[in-house]
């Protein structure tokens, strides 16, 4: 049998129990993997079966087996038709396998982008935390500097050693 068709129902299932979207994504990925493996198995079986049938049809009949063909031209045309049909099925199965490979490549590329996006978002969160920490540290340093400056000003203005300004 030939499995024609593009996808195996890509996309994510809704979050249904477990630990939310992560469990749903894992379940969807597992289901897609099973569907892809089934497609591979079906297409490879089709290629092998059709190749076997082509070889069986192409065998030269044994003259010593005692069977006589009433019309060798008819038999040859039947064999040629069978071989063309089987070859066509092999080509369809091979085309299905090529589409599957293309789909797997796209999935790998897009999942690579997804993991890259996840990594970028994680780094952004880390930098935001670092920026908040730095801003708090700078605010504390500013407060300390302001308090120290006020203390120094009070010491300066209350000091007896202060020089009068000549204005």
C-alpha distance (Angstrom), angle and dihedral (degrees) to the residues before:
residue distance angle dihedral
X1 . . .
X2 3.72 . .
X3 3.76 123.9 .
X4 3.76 107.2 -150.5
X5 3.74 122.2 178.2
X6 3.70 142.3 85.4
X7 3.73 113.5 -109.8
X8 3.69 141.1 16.2
X9 3.77 96.5 -133.4
X10 3.76 101.1 -71.0
X11 3.75 120.7 -166.0
X12 3.72 130.7 74.9
X13 3.72 127.3 -69.7
X14 3.76 116.0 -128.7
X15 3.74 117.1 -89.9
X16 3.72 104.4 -84.9
X17 3.76 115.4 176.0
X18 3.74 126.9 -61.3
X19 3.76 111.1 81.0
X20 3.78 97.5 -28.7
X21 3.78 126.1 -106.2
X22 3.80 93.7 -3.6
X23 3.81 92.3 59.7
X24 3.80 91.0 44.0
X25 3.81 91.2 50.0
X26 3.80 91.1 48.8
X27 3.81 91.1 49.5
X28 3.81 91.4 48.1
X29 3.81 91.0 48.4
X30 3.81 91.1 49.9
X31 3.81 91.5 49.1
X32 3.82 91.4 48.4
X33 3.80 90.7 48.6
X34 3.81 90.9 52.6
X35 3.81 91.3 48.4
X36 3.81 91.8 49.2
X37 3.80 92.1 48.5
X38 3.82 89.1 49.8
X39 3.81 90.2 51.5
X40 3.80 91.5 49.5
X41 3.80 91.7 48.7
X42 3.81 92.8 47.7
X43 3.81 94.6 47.2
X44 3.80 95.1 45.6
X45 3.80 90.8 47.6
X46 3.80 89.0 50.9
X47 3.81 92.5 51.1
X48 3.81 92.8 48.2
X49 3.82 94.8 44.5
X50 3.79 93.1 48.3
X51 3.79 92.3 46.6
X52 3.80 89.7 50.6
X53 3.81 90.3 50.8
X54 3.82 91.2 49.6
X55 3.81 90.0 52.4
X56 3.82 91.3 47.7
X57 3.81 92.4 49.9
X58 3.80 92.3 45.9
X59 3.81 94.3 55.7
X60 3.76 114.8 115.7
X61 3.78 110.8 -118.4
X62 3.78 116.0 -113.3
X63 3.80 110.4 -111.0
X64 3.81 91.6 -154.5
X65 3.80 95.7 57.0
X66 3.78 92.0 87.0
X67 3.79 99.2 -122.8
X68 3.75 119.1 128.5
X69 3.74 122.8 -154.5
X70 3.78 111.6 -139.3
X71 3.80 94.1 -153.7
X72 3.83 116.7 17.2
X73 3.81 91.3 -174.8
X74 3.80 90.5 56.7
X75 3.80 91.2 48.1
X76 3.80 91.8 49.8
X77 3.81 92.6 50.5
X78 3.82 90.6 48.0
X79 3.78 90.4 50.1
X80 3.79 91.4 47.6
X81 3.80 90.9 50.2
X82 3.83 91.5 48.8
X83 3.79 90.8 48.9
X84 3.82 92.2 49.3
X85 3.80 91.4 48.2
X86 3.81 92.8 49.0
X87 3.80 91.6 45.4
X88 3.79 89.8 51.2
X89 3.81 90.4 51.8
X90 3.81 89.9 49.4
X91 3.79 90.2 52.2
X92 3.81 90.7 49.7
X93 3.81 91.4 50.0
X94 3.81 91.4 47.3
X95 3.81 90.0 49.0
X96 3.80 89.4 51.5
X97 3.81 89.5 51.7
X98 3.82 90.5 50.2
X99 3.80 90.2 51.5
X100 3.79 88.7 49.6
X101 3.81 91.0 52.2
X102 3.81 89.6 49.6
X103 3.81 90.5 49.8
X104 3.80 90.6 49.6
X105 3.81 90.8 50.3
X106 3.80 91.0 51.0
X107 3.79 90.5 47.8
X108 3.79 90.7 50.6
X109 3.80 91.5 48.9
X110 3.79 94.5 47.4
X111 3.78 94.1 43.4
X112 3.80 86.5 50.7
X113 3.79 88.6 54.7
X114 3.79 90.4 47.4
X115 3.79 92.5 52.4
X116 3.79 89.9 44.5
X117 3.81 90.0 51.7
X118 3.80 89.9 48.5
X119 3.80 89.8 51.5
X120 3.81 92.0 48.1
X121 3.81 91.3 49.1
X122 3.80 90.0 49.1
X123 3.81 91.4 50.7
X124 3.82 90.7 47.5
X125 3.81 89.8 53.2
X126 3.81 90.4 48.8
X127 3.82 91.7 49.6
X128 3.82 91.2 46.9
X129 3.81 89.5 53.7
X130 3.80 90.3 47.5
X131 3.82 90.6 48.7
X132 3.83 91.0 50.8
X133 3.79 90.2 48.5
X134 3.82 90.8 48.8
X135 3.82 92.0 47.9
X136 3.82 90.7 51.4
X137 3.80 90.3 48.8
X138 3.82 91.7 49.0
X139 3.81 91.2 48.1
X140 3.81 90.2 50.8
X141 3.83 91.2 47.8
X142 3.83 89.5 49.0
X143 3.81 91.1 50.1
X144 3.81 90.9 48.0
X145 3.83 91.4 48.1
X146 3.80 91.1 48.2
X147 3.82 91.7 49.6
X148 3.80 91.1 47.1
X149 3.81 91.3 48.3
X150 3.82 91.6 50.8
X151 3.78 90.2 49.0
X152 3.82 91.4 49.5
X153 3.81 90.9 47.5
X154 3.80 91.8 51.5
X155 3.81 90.6 49.2
X156 3.79 91.1 47.7
X157 3.80 95.7 49.0
X158 3.80 93.0 44.0
X159 3.79 93.5 46.4
X160 3.78 119.9 111.4
X161 3.80 90.9 -150.9
X162 3.77 91.4 64.5
X163 3.78 112.6 128.9
X164 3.77 117.3 -128.7
X165 3.75 115.4 -116.8
X166 3.75 116.2 -118.7
X167 3.72 104.9 -139.2
